Amino acid sequence: MESNDKKESKNNKFNLFTKINIFELKRNNKTNKNKEKKEFKNNQKKNILLNKSLIYIIVTISILVILAAFSIVVYINNLKYKSYIKYEDKMKIYGFDSMYNNKSARTDELVTKAEALKILLSAVFNTSDISNFALNNNEYPDAIWVDYAKSSGITSEDINKENYWNNAKYIDVITYFENSKVKILKEKIADTETKIDDINKYTLAEQTAIKDMIASEIIFLYSNNVNGSERIFKGQLNELVINFVEKYNTITMNREKINVNPEKVPSNARDFPYTLASVDKSVYEKTFNTQYSSEAMLPVQLFRYKKEEYSQIQRFAEEYFNAVLNVNYNTITEDGFKTKLSEYLIYKPNDYAIKRYIENVKTNEIIIEGKAKVQFPVIYSDGISYRVRIRITFDIKNSKTKDNLIYLDYINGLKKTYEENKYDLIIDYYMTNAIDNSNIYMKEVDLYGSILDNKTSKITQEVDKENYFKEGEDANS
């Protein structure tokens, strides 16, 4: 039998071994747990990265789909609106863009019925205000225009303060233009047949309007369908307006014909809102006096602001020069001549110049007959004054002298000598705004200096000795 010491030694060794095994086991368990935790965390990280990648892919795909859809919409809209964009600039030049309620002619915007009627009447009468010939009505925005359209037979719709903001349909506006063409402008309907797939969707009156507007080249269809039941966008209305006013000359004075002959188009046509068939292109191609260039405005720029004063400008300019160019020593008097000129001048006439001129007319038995005609639309600003291009023609029927035959020859004190008996001259004469009213008045300025080709005009002006210096000589020497 083993001794107690040996037994105890064995037990101690066993216990130590057991403890060691337990310790190893615990350590292994701890290590395994740490590994598991680490693997779990790694797996979590992998899952998070995977999820993030999936989200990123999904978001990217979504963005690409949205962009693709947006691009398709933009492309479709571009196809839809592209043909109408060109009318936006013309709307601005003619001043019709300001008639839209938001002052914008942007192609893709919608239009209300009341707004469409206002734009139409503005185009027909080339005005922004019809209060001088239409009954006033402020019940709702554009009511005065709607009432006038109703009274003129342009529409019979019940447009009122409860529905004036309803969007107009394309067929509505086509009909408005057709009615205004016939009832206001008294133009004939074009007799033609046009292939339109959806023509049977419209009433007989609407069919007539569609066919006439197409035949008259007021509207252009870009498919075989009118799609008249769709809401009209501004591009379509802009097209109607621009083609209508140019076809029927509603933007010109007395509806004078706009030039459409390519051979008569001046090289600087872009400087004008339009050119007239009755005016030679050489008249348009003459230089503008825009020495104060920072404030100057060409006719194309000034038109939208002053077109409604064109009638008054024409009356003042032509009547003033008709008074200046028609004199007869048998009938002329100082007071009568002065009174006649005073109506058109911004300031009173030059008393000294009138006295000297009347003396010259009486002494030399001067008789002159002439006329003046404004060359539309050559009205511009030189930066200080408005300049109006006028054609003046006059015959010197009788005179004992060739000097200072026109009243305006006395304005700058330098003698003018007329070599011919008949004259046909183009002048850019001066006009200016009044302070107390909207009229644009004549400024009393020397005639010779306003003649555009005065060096070849067969009129000579004496040298101003005070300001004269030889060519090539320093003015300050």
DAHU-V190762 format. One record per residue. N is the residue number from 1. RES is the residue in one small letter. PSI is psi in radians with two decimals (* if undefined). Layout:
BEGIN
N_RES_PSI + N_RES_PSI
END
This chain:
BEGIN
1_m_2.50 + 2_e_2.61 + 3_s_2.87 + 4_n_-0.57 + 5_d_-0.73 + 6_k_-0.73 + 7_k_-0.80 + 8_e_-0.66 + 9_s_-0.75 + 10_k_-0.78 + 11_n_-0.69 + 12_n_-0.75 + 13_k_-0.69 + 14_f_-0.78 + 15_n_-0.71 + 16_l_-0.76 + 17_f_-0.73 + 18_t_-0.76 + 19_k_-0.73 + 20_i_-0.77 + 21_n_-0.74 + 22_i_-0.76 + 23_f_-0.78 + 24_e_-0.71 + 25_l_-0.78 + 26_k_-0.76 + 27_r_-0.72 + 28_n_-0.73 + 29_n_-0.73 + 30_k_-0.73 + 31_t_-0.76 + 32_n_-0.71 + 33_k_-0.72 + 34_n_-0.72 + 35_k_-0.77 + 36_e_-0.75 + 37_k_-0.77 + 38_k_-0.77 + 39_e_-0.67 + 40_f_-0.79 + 41_k_-0.73 + 42_n_-0.74 + 43_n_-0.68 + 44_q_-0.79 + 45_k_-0.75 + 46_k_-0.74 + 47_n_-0.73 + 48_i_-0.81 + 49_l_-0.71 + 50_l_-0.76 + 51_n_-0.74 + 52_k_-0.73 + 53_s_-0.74 + 54_l_-0.75 + 55_i_-0.77 + 56_y_-0.76 + 57_i_-0.76 + 58_i_-0.81 + 59_v_-0.77 + 60_t_-0.81 + 61_i_-0.73 + 62_s_-0.78 + 63_i_-0.76 + 64_l_-0.69 + 65_v_-0.77 + 66_i_-0.79 + 67_l_-0.72 + 68_a_-0.76 + 69_a_-0.74 + 70_f_-0.74 + 71_s_-0.68 + 72_i_-0.76 + 73_v_-0.79 + 74_v_-0.76 + 75_y_-0.78 + 76_i_-0.75 + 77_n_-0.67 + 78_n_-0.73 + 79_l_-0.67 + 80_k_-0.73 + 81_y_-0.30 + 82_k_-0.76 + 83_s_-0.23 + 84_y_-0.24 + 85_i_-0.63 + 86_k_-0.35 + 87_y_-0.26 + 88_e_-0.81 + 89_d_-0.72 + 90_k_-0.65 + 91_m_-0.67 + 92_k_-0.77 + 93_i_-0.75 + 94_y_-0.13 + 95_g_0.20 + 96_f_-0.32 + 97_d_-0.60 + 98_s_-0.20 + 99_m_-0.31 + 100_y_2.59 + 101_n_-0.54 + 102_n_0.21 + 103_k_0.44 + 104_s_2.40 + 105_a_0.41 + 106_r_2.24 + 107_t_-0.71 + 108_d_0.10 + 109_e_2.70 + 110_l_2.95 + 111_v_2.41 + 112_t_2.87 + 113_k_-0.78 + 114_a_-0.73 + 115_e_-0.74 + 116_a_-0.72 + 117_l_-0.66 + 118_k_-0.80 + 119_i_-0.76 + 120_l_-0.90 + 121_l_-0.60 + 122_s_-0.68 + 123_a_-0.70 + 124_v_-0.72 + 125_f_-0.01 + 126_n_0.88 + 127_t_2.78 + 128_s_0.04 + 129_d_2.10 + 130_i_0.25 + 131_s_-0.33 + 132_n_-0.16 + 133_f_0.10 + 134_a_2.60 + 135_l_2.30 + 136_n_2.43 + 137_n_1.99 + 138_n_0.43 + 139_e_-0.58 + 140_y_2.86 + 141_p_2.30 + 142_d_0.26 + 143_a_-0.66 + 144_i_-0.64 + 145_w_-0.73 + 146_v_-0.79 + 147_d_-0.73 + 148_y_-0.69 + 149_a_-0.70 + 150_k_-0.80 + 151_s_-0.40 + 152_s_-0.07 + 153_g_0.27 + 154_i_-0.59 + 155_t_2.65 + 156_s_0.21 + 157_e_2.65 + 158_d_1.29 + 159_i_2.19 + 160_n_-3.01 + 161_k_-0.24 + 162_e_-0.35 + 163_n_0.15 + 164_y_-0.40 + 165_w_-0.03 + 166_n_2.44 + 167_n_2.46 + 168_a_2.59 + 169_k_2.75 + 170_y_-0.74 + 171_i_-0.55 + 172_d_-0.87 + 173_v_-0.63 + 174_i_-0.74 + 175_t_-0.69 + 176_y_-0.82 + 177_f_-0.69 + 178_e_-0.76 + 179_n_-0.67 + 180_s_-0.61 + 181_k_-0.79 + 182_v_-0.77 + 183_k_-0.49 + 184_i_-0.85 + 185_l_-0.25 + 186_k_0.62 + 187_e_2.65 + 188_k_2.67 + 189_i_2.33 + 190_a_2.32 + 191_d_1.78 + 192_t_2.83 + 193_e_2.35 + 194_t_2.40 + 195_k_1.94 + 196_i_2.12 + 197_d_-0.61 + 198_d_0.41 + 199_i_-0.52 + 200_n_-0.08 + 201_k_-0.17 + 202_y_2.77 + 203_t_2.91 + 204_l_-0.69 + 205_a_-0.71 + 206_e_-0.68 + 207_q_-0.72 + 208_t_-0.77 + 209_a_-0.77 + 210_i_-0.88 + 211_k_-0.70 + 212_d_-0.74 + 213_m_-0.58 + 214_i_-0.83 + 215_a_-0.58 + 216_s_0.02 + 217_e_0.70 + 218_i_-0.64 + 219_i_2.71 + 220_f_2.24 + 221_l_2.39 + 222_y_0.20 + 223_s_-3.08 + 224_n_0.12 + 225_n_2.49 + 226_v_-0.63 + 227_n_0.79 + 228_g_-0.37 + 229_s_-0.17 + 230_e_2.67 + 231_r_2.35 + 232_i_2.43 + 233_f_2.84 + 234_k_-0.54 + 235_g_-0.74 + 236_q_-0.70 + 237_l_-0.69 + 238_n_-0.74 + 239_e_-0.82 + 240_l_-0.81 + 241_v_-0.92 + 242_i_-0.84 + 243_n_-0.59 + 244_f_-0.86 + 245_v_-0.53 + 246_e_-0.56 + 247_k_-0.76 + 248_y_0.21 + 249_n_0.69 + 250_t_-0.16 + 251_i_-0.02 + 252_t_2.83 + 253_m_2.25 + 254_n_0.48 + 255_r_0.65 + 256_e_2.52 + 257_k_2.23 + 258_i_2.45 + 259_n_2.29 + 260_v_0.07 + 261_n_2.00 + 262_p_-0.55 + 263_e_-0.33 + 264_k_0.08 + 265_v_2.15 + 266_p_2.74 + 267_s_-0.40 + 268_n_0.60 + 269_a_-0.53 + 270_r_-0.28 + 271_d_-0.04 + 272_f_2.62 + 273_p_-0.54 + 274_y_2.94 + 275_t_2.69 + 276_l_2.58 + 277_a_-0.47 + 278_s_-0.15 + 279_v_2.22 + 280_d_2.48 + 281_k_-0.41 + 282_s_-0.51 + 283_v_-0.69 + 284_y_-0.54 + 285_e_-0.06 + 286_k_2.63 + 287_t_2.53 + 288_f_2.50 + 289_n_1.49 + 290_t_0.91 + 291_q_-0.47 + 292_y_1.16 + 293_s_-0.48 + 294_s_-0.48 + 295_e_-0.04 + 296_a_2.68 + 297_m_2.23 + 298_l_2.87 + 299_p_-0.67 + 300_v_-0.49 + 301_q_-0.63 + 302_l_-0.43 + 303_f_-0.85 + 304_r_-0.49 + 305_y_-0.52 + 306_k_0.06 + 307_k_-0.55 + 308_e_-0.18 + 309_e_-0.02 + 310_y_-0.72 + 311_s_-0.78 + 312_q_-0.70 + 313_i_-0.80 + 314_q_-0.80 + 315_r_-0.83 + 316_f_-0.81 + 317_a_-0.83 + 318_e_-0.72 + 319_e_-0.61 + 320_y_-0.85 + 321_f_-0.49 + 322_n_-0.56 + 323_a_-0.69 + 324_v_-0.62 + 325_l_-0.07 + 326_n_1.70 + 327_v_2.58 + 328_n_2.12 + 329_y_-0.38 + 330_n_-0.48 + 331_t_-0.29 + 332_i_2.46 + 333_t_2.73 + 334_e_-0.89 + 335_d_-0.75 + 336_g_-0.77 + 337_f_-0.76 + 338_k_-0.76 + 339_t_-0.71 + 340_k_-0.75 + 341_l_-0.58 + 342_s_-0.55 + 343_e_-0.49 + 344_y_-0.16 + 345_l_2.54 + 346_i_-0.62 + 347_y_2.91 + 348_k_2.65 + 349_p_2.79 + 350_n_1.88 + 351_d_-0.75 + 352_y_-0.78 + 353_a_-0.73 + 354_i_-0.79 + 355_k_-0.83 + 356_r_-0.71 + 357_y_-0.79 + 358_i_-0.67 + 359_e_-0.75 + 360_n_-0.75 + 361_v_-0.81 + 362_k_-0.82 + 363_t_-0.72 + 364_n_0.20 + 365_e_0.94 + 366_i_2.29 + 367_i_2.14 + 368_i_2.41 + 369_e_2.30 + 370_g_3.11 + 371_k_2.83 + 372_a_2.53 + 373_k_2.13 + 374_v_2.36 + 375_q_1.47 + 376_f_2.60 + 377_p_0.80 + 378_v_1.31 + 379_i_2.13 + 380_y_3.09 + 381_s_2.31 + 382_d_0.05 + 383_g_-0.37 + 384_i_-0.87 + 385_s_2.77 + 386_y_2.54 + 387_r_2.29 + 388_v_2.13 + 389_r_2.12 + 390_i_2.40 + 391_r_2.09 + 392_i_2.32 + 393_t_2.42 + 394_f_2.60 + 395_d_2.32 + 396_i_1.69 + 397_k_-0.61 + 398_n_2.45 + 399_s_2.42 + 400_k_-0.10 + 401_t_2.78 + 402_k_0.11 + 403_d_2.41 + 404_n_0.98 + 405_l_-0.30 + 406_i_2.42 + 407_y_-0.73 + 408_l_-0.18 + 409_d_-0.32 + 410_y_-0.10 + 411_i_-0.74 + 412_n_0.07 + 413_g_0.09 + 414_l_2.34 + 415_k_2.40 + 416_k_2.42 + 417_t_2.25 + 418_y_2.06 + 419_e_-0.37 + 420_e_2.98 + 421_n_-0.31 + 422_k_2.43 + 423_y_2.50 + 424_d_1.79 + 425_l_2.61 + 426_i_2.17 + 427_i_2.63 + 428_d_1.67 + 429_y_2.84 + 430_y_2.37 + 431_m_2.82 + 432_t_2.80 + 433_n_2.57 + 434_a_2.74 + 435_i_-0.67 + 436_d_-0.02 + 437_n_3.09 + 438_s_-0.07 + 439_n_2.67 + 440_i_2.07 + 441_y_2.83 + 442_m_2.54 + 443_k_2.42 + 444_e_1.78 + 445_v_2.59 + 446_d_2.35 + 447_l_-0.78 + 448_y_-0.74 + 449_g_-0.32 + 450_s_-0.11 + 451_i_2.20 + 452_l_-0.57 + 453_d_0.95 + 454_n_-0.40 + 455_k_-0.40 + 456_t_0.28 + 457_s_-0.13 + 458_k_0.41 + 459_i_2.29 + 460_t_2.55 + 461_q_2.37 + 462_e_2.69 + 463_v_2.33 + 464_d_1.76 + 465_k_-0.49 + 466_e_-0.57 + 467_n_0.07 + 468_y_2.42 + 469_f_2.62 + 470_k_2.58 + 471_e_2.25 + 472_g_-0.17 + 473_e_2.42 + 474_d_2.27 + 475_a_-0.46 + 476_n_-0.03 + 477_s_*
END
